[in-house]
Amino acid sequence: MSIIQVQELKYRYPDTERLALDNVSFEIEQGEFIGIVGRNKSGKSTLCYALAGLAPHFFGGGYGGKVVVNGLEIRASEIEEITSDVGLVFENPFSQMTGSKFTVFEEIAFGLENKGIDRTEMVQRIEESLFLLDIEEIKNKNPFSLSGGQMQRVAIASVIAMKPNVLILDEPTSQLDPQGSEDVFRVVENLAKEGITIVMAEHKIEKVAQYSDRVLLLDDGKLVDINTPEHIFSRDDLETHGILAPAATRIAQALDIRDPLTGLYPVTLAGIQRQRGEI
Amino acid sequence: MGAMTLYVKQRSPVHSMDPLTKILYVIVSIAVTYILRELWAIAAMTAVTFLLLVIGKVFRKIIPVLGLSLLLIVSIIVVQGFFNPENETVLFELGFLTFYEEGMRAAALFTLRILNMIGSFGVLILTTKPDDLVESLIKRGFSPRFGYILLSVLQLIPQMSATMGKITDAQRSRGMETDGNLWVRTKAFFPLIVPVVLNSLNETRERAIALEVRGFSSKGKRTFLNVTEDYPYRHVIRGVLLAVLIGAIVWRVWT
């Protein structure tokens, strides 16, 4: 059974007429890495909030359809139950720091303290998260003294320590430099290998193409398609949905390099080299 | 940018005292100086407070705060020395200024009370880590939400002032005058304050979401990362403090 099931989801923010999500349906399997792409205001963040239960529990508003995450029906569940299963990381690393903790170690402990995790297990989980995110050397630093990339890794570590089955990331690299972005994608890919289901809304198409198992394309609150990166980025109508295919795909299109079996264009440089028999 | 905290990291017997005992000390020492009217007793209490500051190796940190209260103390001495209604006995004269014994006594009383109040809060704040203080209150049933507010302002206010600096620079780079006379500053206020407030509102909303997904609203029992070892002398010290408080009340009633 799929870990995430979304059936005919409709959502409207309070005091608005427009549907931010309009009849969206899809399923995600455990351990998959799903990239969500779409132009601004296409509903990417709202979909992230809906999967994390913040829509409707935190924002209120109009809600229709059904979202089930790891057997929990989001609408019928308490936010407390949902947060035990679903972690959310978002764009601005600064505003994800609680502000009430004075070291990275304590910052990661915040969620575990709230959940009443036993201290011995708490320390063990924090150590694991620090190791997984490769931030052990900054564990005694003040979170606000860190760079954006380090702070974002602390934000992810704080969520990971709570051992969610599903990790949702809403444009986590938009404020990071290229190296910081690459680090975050690598870390998240490793988490997917550990069996955590990843759903990441992201504008960095090259990275989405490189790391995602499947890509979910949204436009104006509607699901356009959910498929492999090669399928999504080979679509003829991609630009009408506000998305520019990765550079590798555009080069492959210009040189007509495609998979002879599927007819799809590669989405990475390695994909082009594979088609040319170079690797 | 660091946190806005006055805590001084040191190793001292006062630092190792538990926060609740120190809070009790603040309450008792202030209460005693207001319950009693005997100058010697108030002076003794103030001396104990300053002795604790010395033992806690934070005496030098309290001096600037005392300096700030100097104006208040001087004005008390002048007002009480000249105008206390009970002024009768002339203590000394400085040219045309006459200081009376009754007034100077009252001024000394008020001055010692102020010094003791500042000093005892200094004992608590300068020698206690803010998170230890708030955690010990939460463990005693204090609201975690209120505790969060107390702790977060220590770090978020410096962050907000950093944001204000960035926005000021951004507006200056677009030609806005932010320095100069009062009129220039007033004109610059709104273009600066609007982005600061909007930015803060946005960050507050995002921070609320971040707290929510990390279980801040959990109704279950919380645990704590920091282990606070029970301070061995807490019962003795708290007992002495309560005895002093009761003794002061009894003394006041009897005399």
Chai-1 contact restraints between the chains, C-beta under 6 A:
chainA,res_idxA,chainB,res_idxB,connection_type,confidence,min_distance_angstrom,max_distance_angstrom,comment,restraint_id
A,F58,B,E212,contact,1.0,0.0,6.0,A-B,restraint_1
A,E80,B,S218,contact,1.0,0.0,6.0,A-B,restraint_2
A,T83,B,V213,contact,1.0,0.0,6.0,A-B,restraint_3
A,T83,B,G215,contact,1.0,0.0,6.0,A-B,restraint_4
A,L88,B,V213,contact,1.0,0.0,6.0,A-B,restraint_5
A,N92,B,E206,contact,1.0,0.0,6.0,A-B,restraint_6
A,S95,B,E203,contact,1.0,0.0,6.0,A-B,restraint_7
A,S95,B,E206,contact,1.0,0.0,6.0,A-B,restraint_8
A,S95,B,R207,contact,1.0,0.0,6.0,A-B,restraint_9
A,Q96,B,A210,contact,1.0,0.0,6.0,A-B,restraint_10
A,G99,B,S152,contact,1.0,0.0,6.0,A-B,restraint_11
A,G99,B,Q155,contact,1.0,0.0,6.0,A-B,restraint_12
A,G99,B,L156,contact,1.0,0.0,6.0,A-B,restraint_13
A,S100,B,Y148,contact,1.0,0.0,6.0,A-B,restraint_14
A,S100,B,L151,contact,1.0,0.0,6.0,A-B,restraint_15
A,S100,B,S152,contact,1.0,0.0,6.0,A-B,restraint_16
A,A109,B,L225,contact,1.0,0.0,6.0,A-B,restraint_17
A,F110,B,R214,contact,1.0,0.0,6.0,A-B,restraint_18
A,G111,B,R214,contact,1.0,0.0,6.0,A-B,restraint_19
A,G111,B,G215,contact,1.0,0.0,6.0,A-B,restraint_20
A,E113,B,R222,contact,1.0,0.0,6.0,A-B,restraint_21
A,E113,B,T223,contact,1.0,0.0,6.0,A-B,restraint_22
A,E113,B,F224,contact,1.0,0.0,6.0,A-B,restraint_23
A,N114,B,G215,contact,1.0,0.0,6.0,A-B,restraint_24
A,N114,B,F216,contact,1.0,0.0,6.0,A-B,restraint_25
A,N114,B,S218,contact,1.0,0.0,6.0,A-B,restraint_26
A,K115,B,G215,contact,1.0,0.0,6.0,A-B,restraint_27
A,K115,B,S218,contact,1.0,0.0,6.0,A-B,restraint_28
A,G116,B,G220,contact,1.0,0.0,6.0,A-B,restraint_29
A,G116,B,K221,contact,1.0,0.0,6.0,A-B,restraint_30
A,G116,B,R222,contact,1.0,0.0,6.0,A-B,restraint_31
A,G116,B,T223,contact,1.0,0.0,6.0,A-B,restraint_32
A,I117,B,T223,contact,1.0,0.0,6.0,A-B,restraint_33
A,R119,B,T223,contact,1.0,0.0,6.0,A-B,restraint_34
